[in-house]
Amino acid sequence: MKTQSFVITGMTCANCVTRVDKALNQSDKVLEATVNLATEKARVVVSDNCDFDEIIEIVIKAGYGAIIDDKAHREKIRLAKLKAEKKLFWSFIISAILTLPMVIGMFAGMFEIHELMFFHTPIVQLILATPVQFILGARFYKGAFMALKNKSANMDVLVALGTSVAYLSSLIFGLILGNGHAVNFESAAVIITLVLLGKNLEMRAKKNTSAAIYSLQKKRAKTVHLLRDDKETDVPIEEVVISQHILIKPGEIVPLDVEILSGMASFDESSLTGEAVPVAKTVGSTLMEGAVNLDGIITARVIHTTDESAISQMMSAMEEAQATKPEIQKTADKISAIFVPIVLIIALLTCLITALITKDMTLGLLHATSVLVISCPCALGLATPTAIMVATGLGAKNGILIKDANALEHAKNVTTVFFDKTGTITTGKFQLESWSGSANEFQILASLESLSNHPLAKSLDKIAILPVTNFQELAGLGISGTISGKHYVAGNAQLMSDNGILVTSTSNTSIFLASKGKLLGTATFSSQVKADAAQTMSKLRENGVKTIMLTGDNVNSAAKINEIVKVDTVIAQANPAKKAEVVSKATNAMMIGDGINDSVALSSALVGVAMGAGSDIAMQSGDVVMTSESSLAKITSLITLSQKTVRKIHQNYFWAFIYNLIGIPLAAFGLLNPMFAALAMSLSSVSVIVSSLLLGTKKI
């Protein structure tokens, strides 16, 4: 199967999302689909033999448009969005120009300002209101037609029906039958104008919810200082390929993911990791695209192109999270599916009851119009996705890359956190703690290990390296080689046993050196515990969260680390299968890890968190990625972010419903003019978006 994102055009409310979602998921071609109103995208999983044009056709039949969201179609998407934005903006401007004289005329009639009462005459109102209703308001008729054709109802149905009632009642009862009090053309025009204004405000506000992704895009360099035959040439970043050498000067943004070949400098990585303190980098260090070179000239080798760089992965992960439909959204989906039909029934009853009581059908239609207009479910569809978009952006700014919106929702419920040891609680780096042999024998060990990539080998000081011949890696055991005509082996206890040597220590943080069946010395290493590990465990414990170290290392090594960090429970010598079993049996569990052996456990947890320096498999298995490998404090920040986000979604639902709970009864009893109903409806959507944007100002 394959997954593809599509930009969906023409959606206006939660019911539109439901209809597109239903159309896609009912198709035999689609395995899974989620649709998001805030991002205006659909994430679709299909079988390998499915043509994406078939998906586009399904969306078109549902009454909407679809564009494949990939690199090849980015310009088309950009132009389509720009065209839609301009059309919406000018529709509002022209509608406002035509509507304003009617509003002036209405107030002139109320206050008997005879000089302006010309605009209040029925024929002038008819001339001004007609293009607003049927040309500028055509979008609502088109949307309503497609919705009804697909046996559903949406915001467009409510607006089209409400304004049509106001327009036609004015035409029939006012102009044709001569009832001057029934002329309310301005109501229909004002409703359309205010709805268009609300749509413009909503569009601008939704852009702000995606500010985190846009800020990452802005940090991307356009050109690169490419080095060819020691000559510097500026070329477009798209032309650079892996392994080419580039130059990065002070004050410049790192254009691509690279490995430093020469030079040393301090780099500001705050936009990527959330760490404010500059980090010194030198030869052999890797740099992520988007970091800022503060003070040195660097020559580097490109290790990722733009499509595979850190920023690209972050943007993809954020978009994936924003496309995910969290469980809390299901409530809104169920409500929106029945909301519009219920509103239509309420509007019909309002019209009939008002007409029976007052003996005035015009008044009944006016009240029904108010009910229809105030009830548009735009805010309901925006309540969850806008909060998720802002939260993922806030997380990214703080070095928390959220890949799954459900993880963001569930993190607040976590009661147990499992920590891998190496690379998670510890830095993954080691320091020599003791050496039991002579200085000459240590030099031999260092010379042998200088040819190894093992983490323990890299921790040895490379002092006066001796020439090594016949070097050989012994998989899972250690290494061997010849120095000054003498053969040596260096490795773990099993290698010693294979050479007839019995050792008492079996720690996997020890290297034994031997020759001709004789043990020459033992190098013992200790892990470097992350600076904030103990503080993080303490804070989690204060918040009622149980902490467990789950490691494949031996009991002694785990206990030694726990003397520093003080977790509640230690489970040692756990292989990948046991890790996954332990995590899966725990309720409301979060797993923190970085290695390949953690990937199954990460997938088994309610929330899986991969540390930024981890393997690709661990990064893929985690629901959340911490882009800073050095900090565990962000675990508590993730839980805090989850709490604030879910709280914000609940607040958004309040704003989405409060307008309707108050407005519909007022409209039904004739206490809410259709024009004010339209204003309230527009404000409900803007209120939800502004409420979500306030989440971005919070500290986590």
N, C-alpha and C positions, 0 to 999 in steps of 0.2 A: 504494500500500500504506500501511498504518498500523500503528503500534506501540502496544501497551498492556501495562501491568503488571497482574498479578493476584496477590492474596494467596492462597496455597494453604494450606488447613487439613488437618491430619491426617498430615503427613509426619513420620516418626520417624528415618529413617536414609538412607544413601546409596542404598540400593536403591529407596526410595520416590521419591527424586529421579529415578533412572534410569527408573522406571516412568512417572512423570508426563511426563518429557521425551520418552520414547518414544511415549507416547500422543498427545502434541501434535504431534510431528514426523512421525508417520505419517499424520496427517489431511491431506486435500486442501485443507482450509481454511487451514492454517497454512503460511506460507513459512519461518519460522524461530522456534525457541523455545529459551530457556535457563531452567533451573530452579535455584534456589539454596536449599540447606537452611538456611543460617545466617539469611538474611533471610526465609525462608519465602515467597518470591515467584517468579513466573514472568514473564519478559519475552517477549511474543509478537508476532511480526510477521505480519500477515494482509493479505489483499487488501481493497480498499476496500469491496467488497460483502459482506464477512463480518460477521455479527452476533455481538457478543461473547457473547450467550447460548449460541451454538453452542460456543464455547470452554469456557464453564462446564460445558456438558453433557458434553464430552469428558473433562474432569477428574473429574466426578462418576462417569462410567462406569468410570474408572480406580480409583475407590474413595476419592476425596478431595473436598474442597470448594474452591470458588474464588469470590473476591469481586473485582470490578473495583476496582483501586487508583487511584481518582481523588478529586477534591474532594467529589463528590456522595456517595461511599460511605465517606468517612473516619470518620464517626461509627459506621456499621455495622461497619467494620473494628475500630475501637477497642473497641466493645462485645463483638464476637466474641472478640477477644484477651483482654479482661478476663474474660469468661465462661470461656474455656478455661483461663486461669491459675488462677482460683478453683476450677474443677472439679479441676484437677490437684493443687492444693494440698490441698484437702479430701480427695481420694482418698488422698493420702499419709498425712494425719493419721489418718483412720479406719483405714486399713490398718495403720498403726503401732500404734494402740491395740489392735486385734485380734491383732496379731502378737506384741506385747511379752509377754503372759502365756505364750505358747508358748515363747518364748526363755527366760523365767524358769524355766519348767517343765523345759526341756532341761538348763539348768545345775543345777537342783535334783536332777535324776536323776543327773547326772554326779557331783555332790558329796554325794548322798544327804541332801539337806535335806528331811526328810519333811514339814515344814509347807507346803512349796510344790510338792510332787510331784503335787498334785491337777491342776495345769495340764499335767502331762506324760502324763496318762491319754489313751489313744487317742480316746475318745468326745468329750472336751473339745476336743482338738486338731481333731477333725473339725468340731465345731460352730463353732469360731473360724476355721478355715481355709476353710470353704466359701464364706462371703460374700466373703472376700478373693480367692479363686480365680475365682469366677464373676460377682461383681457389680463389685468394684473392679478386677478383672482383665479385665473384659469388653472393654475397649478393645483388648487384645492379641488376643483371639479375633476381634473384628471386623476388625482390621487384617490378621490372618493370613488370614482368609476371603477378603477382597478381593484380597490378594496372590496367593493360590493360584488364585482365580478368573481372574486376569489372567495366569496361568501364570508367576508369578515368586515369589520368596521375599524376605522382609525381616526386620528385627529382631523384628517382632511374631510371625512364624512361629517364630523361635528361642525367644522367651520363652514363647509359648503352648504350644509343644511340650515345652519343658523343664519348665515348672511342671506341665503336665498329666501328664507321666510321673511326676514326684515325687508328685503328689496321688493319681493312680489306682493307682500301685504301693503306696502306703501303704494305700489303701482295700481293694485286692484282697488283697495279700499280708499286710498287717498286720491289718486288722479282720476280713475275711471268712475268710482262711485261718489266722488266729491266730498269725502270726509277729511277735512283738513287736519284733524288731530291724528289721523292714521298715517300721515306722511313722515316716515323715519328713514329716508334714504341715507341720511348721514350716519345712522347707526351701522348699517351694512358696510359703508365705506370706512368708517372709523375702525370697525372690527378687523377688517382686512389689513388696514394700515398698521394697526397695533400688533397684529399677529406677525406681519412682515418685519416690524421693528424688533419684536421679540426674537424672531429667527436670526436677525442680524446680530443682536446682542449675544444670543446663544452660540452662534458660530464663532464669534470673537472670544467668548469665554472658554469654549471648548479648545480653542487653540492654546490657551494658557495652561490647560490641564495636561497638554503634551509638551510643555516647556522643557522638561528634562531631556526628552529625545531630541528636540530642536537644539538644545544647548550642546549636546554631544555632537550633533551634525556640524554646528558652527565651529567646533574645535578642530575639525578636520582640515589638514593643510591641503592646499591646491597644487603646490609644486614641491619638488625634492631636489636637494643638492646632490646629484649623482656623480660618483667618482669613476672615471674611465681613464685608465693609464695615468693615474695620479692627476688628472685634470678634472676640474669641477664644472659641471654642466647642469643648469636648472631645467628639469623636465616635468611634465604633468605627472601627478602621482599615479594615474592609471597606467602609465607606461612602465612602471617599476615592477620587476619580478623578483622572486625569492633568490637569495644569495648575492644579489648585487650590493655594492658598497655605497654608503651615503655619508654625507657630512651634516652634523647638527651643531649649529652655532648658539652662543649664549642668547637667551631671550626668545628662542624659537620653540615652537611646539614640535614634539617628536612626531614625525609624519606617519610612521608605520611601526609595527612591532619589530624591534631590532635587538641584536646582541652586540655589545660594545667590543670593538676590536682594539681601539687605542684611545687614550685620554681618560680624564676623570672629571666629574661635575656633580653638582647637587641638583636634584630634580623635584619639582613640585608635582606630586601625584594626587593632590587633594580631589580633583574632579573625578578621579577614577576609583580611589580607595577611601575617600573621606578623611584621610590622615592629613592634618594641617602642617605637620613638621616635615621640611624637605628631607629627602633621602639621598645620601651619597652613593654614587654608582661608579664602578671602575671596570677594567677589562674583564670580560666574561659575564658581566651582569646583563640581564635582559631589561628592556624598557618597553612599556606599553604605549601605543599611540595615544596622544592626548596629554602626556606628561609635558611639563615645561622645563626646558634647560635653563638653569639660573645663572651658571657662571663658568662654563668650560666648553672647549671645542672637542667634539666627539666624532670619531670615525666608527661606523657601525655596519653590521651585515643585516640585511633584511631577512626576517624569518617568517613574516606573514604579509600577504598582499592586503589591500583595503577590504576585500570581501571576507577575509578570515581574521582580521585584526581584533584586538581587545574591544575597541569601540563598536565594531560591527557586531561582535558577539553580545555586547551589552545591549545594543539597540534591538537586536533580534530577540533577546531574552525578555526585555521590557515589553516589546510588542506582543510576544507570545503570552505573557502574563495578562496583558490588557485584553487579549482576545479570549482568554479563559473565562468561562462563566462560573463564578463561585456559587456555592449552594444557596447562599442568602438571596441570590437573584431569582431563584425559583419561585419565591413568594410573590415577587413583583410580576413575574410572567403569568402566574395563575390569576392574579387580580386583573391584570391588563386584558386578559382573554375575555373576561366577562364584564369589564368596566363599561365599555362603550354601549353594548346592548342595554345594560341597566340604565345608563344615562338617557338613552333614547326613549325608554319606557317612562322614566321620570318626566322627561320633557313633554311627552304626549299627554300624560296625566295632568301635568301643570296646565297645558293649553286647554284641555277639556274642562277641568274643574274651574279654572279662572273664568272661562267663557260662560259656564253655567251660572256661576255666582254673580258675575258682573254684567251678564248679558252683552258682553263686548268681546267678539272674536279677535279683534285687533289687539286688545290688551292681552288676551290669552296667548296669541302668537308672540307678542313682545316678551312676555315672561318666559315662554318656552325657548325663545332665542337666547335669553340670558343663561338659562340652564345649559343649553348646548355649548355655548361659548366658554363658560367658566370651567367646563368639565374636561377639557383636552388633556390627555394623559402624557404629555411630553415629559413633565418633571419625573413621573414614575419611571420612565425608561432611562433617565439620566442619573437617577439616585445612586445606583451601585457602580456603574462603569466609570463615572467621573471621579468618584472617591478612589477607586482602584488605580486609575491613571495617575492621580496626584500622589498617592501612596507609593507607587512603584518609583516615581520620580524622586520623592523624598528619600526613599531607601537607597536609590542609586547614588544620590549626593553624599550619603553616609557610608558608602562602601558595602551596601546590602543589595545584591542583585536578585530580585524576585522573579522567578521563572513561571510560577503557577499561582494564580490568584487564590486558589483554595488554600494554599500554604499560608498566605497572608491572613486568611480568615481563621484558620485552625490554630495558628501559633499562640493565640491568646488562651487556648484551652490546654496547653502543654503542662503536664504535671511531673514528667520525668524527662531528664535530658541525659542521653548517653554520649560520652566523649571517647573517641579514639585517642590513643596516647601520642604515638610518634607523628609529628607534623600537625597535630591538633592542640593537645595540651602542651606539648613541647614544640620547639621550633623546627624539628627535623634535622637539626645540626647537632654535632657532638663535639665534646672537648675531651682531650686525653686527661684521665684522672690519675692513672698510675702506670708505671712500667717496672717489671720485676727483673729484667736482664741488665746487661752492661750497656754503656754508651755505644760501643762498637756494634753490638747486636741490634740496638735501636736504629742505627744508621742503615743496617741491612734491611730491617723491616720497612723503614721509610722508603728505601730505594725500590723494594718490591712493590709496595702499595702505591708508589707514584704512577704506576702503569694501570692501576685499577680505578673503576668508576664507583666503587662501593662507597656509601656515605661515610662509613668509619674510616676508610682509606683517605678520603678527602680531608679528614680532621687532623691528619698527621702533619707535623711540620716537615716541609721538604728541605732538609738540611744536607748539604754536600752529598747529593745523590750519586750513588755508585752505578757503573754500567751493569745492566742486567741482560743476560742472554737466555735463550730457551724459555722465554716467559710463556705461561699458560694459565688461562682462566679455568678453574675447576668449578663448574656450575653447581651452586648450592653449597659449596664447601669452602672455597677460598682461591688461592693462587699458588703458583710454583715458579721457580726461576733459578738461574745459575749466576752467582757472583764470585768473581776471582776463582773460577774453576770448582766452586763448591755448590751443591744443590740444596735449595731451601724450600720449605713449604710454609705458608702462612694462612690461617683461616680459623674455622670454628672447631668445636670439640669433636664433631664427627670426623673431620679431616685428620685430627690428631689420632683418633681411634683407628682410622684406616691405616695409619702409619705406625701402629703399635704403641701409641703413647696414651696413657690414661691421665686425664686432667680432672681435677675436682670441681672446678667452676664450669657451669654450662650456660652462662649468660650469653645472650646473642648480642651483647655490647662489649664483647672481648675478642681480641685477635691473638691467637697463639702462634709463635714462631718456633719452628723445629728444623732439625737437619740430622739425617742419618739415624732416625728413631729417637732422638734426644730433644727434649723441650728446652729451648734456649731462653724464652721469656714470654711474658703475658702482658699485653696492653689492654687496660680496662678504660672504658669510655663512659661518660655520663651525658645524659640529654640536657639540653638547655631548656628550662621551663619558660614559657612565655610570661612576660612581665606582668600581665594583668590576669593570669590564670587563677590564682588564689582569690583575688578580689571578685572575679566573675562567679566562682563557686559560692562564695560567701553571699553575694547579692541574690543569686538564685535561691539559696537556702532561705534567706530572709523573706523572699516572696512565696515561700511554700513549695518550691520546685525541688524535687529529689535529683541529685547528681550521681551518675555512675560512670566510672572509668571502665571501658570495654576494650580490652587490648589483646593482641596476639602475643605480646611479650610475656616473659615468665613472671612468676609471683614476686620474686625479690626485686626485679627492676620496677614493676608496677608499684610495689609498696614504697620503694625509695622516692619515687615521684610524688606519691600521695602524701608523704611526710610534708611536702611543700604546699600542694594544692588543696588537700583535705576534702576530697569528694566523700559522699555518704557511703558508697559501696564500690568495691573493686572486683571486677571479673577479669581474670588473667587467662592466658593461654587459650584464647578463643579464636578458632579458625573462622573463615568467612561464613561458613554455614551456621556455626554456633552464634556468631554475631547477629545474623539475620533472624535466627530462631528466638533469641533473647529479646530483640527489639520488637518483633512481630507480636510476641505474647504480652508486651507491656501496653497498657491503655494510655492514650494521649501522650505518646512518646515522640521526642525529637532526637534525631541522631546527628551528631557532628563528626565528620570524617574527612579524610583527604586522599586516601590511597585506594588502589584497585580492590583491595580486600574489604573495603568499606562499602563498595557500590551496591551490593545486595541489601545490606543493612539500611543504607540510605533510602532505598526504594521501599523497604518494609515499614519505615516509620511513618507516623502521621505527618510529620514535617522532616524532610531530609535536608541538611545543610552541608554543603561542600565548601571547604576552605580554598581560598583563591589560588594557592600554589599547588593544588592537587592535580591528580592525573585527569586526562580527558574523560575517562569513564566515570570517575567520581563526580566531575563537573556536570556530566550529562544526567547522572542519577539523582543529583540533588535538586530539590524544589527551589532552594535558595542557594546562592553562591556569595560567600564573603570575599570581596575583591582584595581585601587586605589580609595577607597571610599571618600578620604579626599580632592581630588583636582578637581576643575572645569576648571582649566587652560588648561587641556588636550583637551577641546572642541575646542579651537582655534588651538591647535596642530593638531587635526584631520583634520580641514579644510585646514591647511597648508600642511599636508601630502597629502591630496587629490589633491591640486593644483600642488604640485611637482611631484606626480605620473602621473597624466594625461599629464603634460608637458614632462615627461620622455618618456611616451608611444609615444607621437608625435615625439620626438627626435629619438626614436627607429625606427619608420616608415621611418624617413628620412634616417637613416643608411641602412635600409632594401632596400630602393628604389634607393638610390644614386648610389650604385654599378651597378645596372641594367640600370639606366638611362644613365650613362656614359659608362658602359662596353658594353652593347649590340650594340650601334652604332659603337663603336671602333672595336668590334669583326666582325660586318657585313662588315666593310670597310677594314678588314684585318690588322688593326693596333694593334690587341691584340692576341698574341700567345696563343694557347689552354692551355699551362702550366701556363701562367700568369693569364689566365681566371680562372683556377682551384684555384690558390692561392687567387685571389680576392674573389671568391665565398666563400671559407673557412673563409676568414677574415671578410666577411659581417656578418656571424653568430656570430663570436667571438666579433665583434664590438658591436653588439646589446647586447650581454650578459654583456660585460664590461661596456657598457653604463648603463645598469640596476644596476649593482653592485655599480656604483658610487652614485646611489640614497641612498644606505645604509650609505654613509658617511655624508649625510646631517643632519643638525639640524632642529628639528621641535618644 
